[in-house]
Amino acid sequence: MKPHSDTLTTADGRTALRMERRLTHPPAKVWSAITDPAHIGQWFPSGVTEVTAPRVLAYRWHPEGTVRWELGQGTGHGPRLI
């Protein structure tokens, strides 16, 4: 299985980039990296629009988009980051 997969789609005049990564870190460490304000504030402007801990986190992307992180079921070596 590939360590990553990217797809670009367009629907209703909006483009979406879906990036999937196979990670080796434990799910708790990955979730902390994308949800802990001490980590997020260093790399991403926040504006949280959706949280379903410890699985989904979405942010506003200025001016009208969204960035959505999802931890999916992995293959035994860690979660998929979608």
C-alpha positions in Angstrom: 0.0 0.0 0.0 1.3 3.5 -0.9 2.4 5.7 2.1 0.3 8.6 0.7 -2.5 9.4 -1.8 -3.7 12.8 -3.1 -6.8 13.5 -5.2 -8.1 16.7 -6.6 -11.9 17.0 -7.4 -14.3 19.7 -8.4 -18.0 19.8 -7.4 -20.4 22.8 -7.6 -17.6 25.0 -8.8 -15.4 24.3 -5.7 -12.2 22.4 -5.8 -11.2 20.0 -3.0 -7.8 18.5 -2.4 -7.9 15.3 -0.4 -4.5 14.2 1.1 -4.1 10.9 2.8 -1.0 9.8 4.7 0.0 6.6 6.4 1.6 7.5 9.7 3.7 5.5 12.2 3.0 7.6 15.3 0.3 6.5 17.8 -3.1 8.1 17.2 -2.9 10.2 20.4 0.3 11.8 19.3 -1.2 12.7 15.8 -4.4 14.0 17.3 -2.3 16.2 19.7 -0.2 17.6 16.8 -3.3 18.8 15.0 -5.5 19.9 17.9 -3.3 21.2 20.7 -3.2 25.0 20.5 0.5 25.0 21.5 1.2 23.1 18.3 -1.4 24.5 15.9 -0.6 28.1 16.6 2.9 27.6 15.2 1.8 26.4 11.8 -1.9 27.1 11.1 -4.3 30.0 11.7 -7.2 28.6 13.7 -11.0 29.0 13.3 -12.4 25.7 14.3 -15.6 24.7 12.6 -15.9 21.0 13.5 -14.5 18.7 16.3 -15.2 15.1 16.9 -12.4 14.0 19.2 -10.3 12.1 18.7 -11.1 11.7 15.0 -12.2 14.8 13.1 -11.0 18.5 13.2 -11.9 21.2 10.7 -10.8 24.8 10.4 -11.9 27.8 8.3 -9.5 28.5 5.5 -9.6 32.2 4.7 -11.6 33.5 3.0 -14.2 30.8 2.1 -12.7 27.4 2.4 -12.2 24.7 5.0 -9.3 22.4 6.0 -10.5 19.1 7.5 -8.4 16.5 9.3 -9.6 13.0 9.9 -7.8 10.1 11.6 -8.9 6.9 9.8 -8.4 3.2 10.6 -4.8 2.3 9.9 -3.1 -1.0 9.0 -1.6 -1.8 12.4 1.3 0.7 12.2 -0.8 3.8 13.0 -3.7 5.7 11.8 -4.4 7.1 8.3 -4.4 10.9 8.2 -7.0 12.0 5.7 
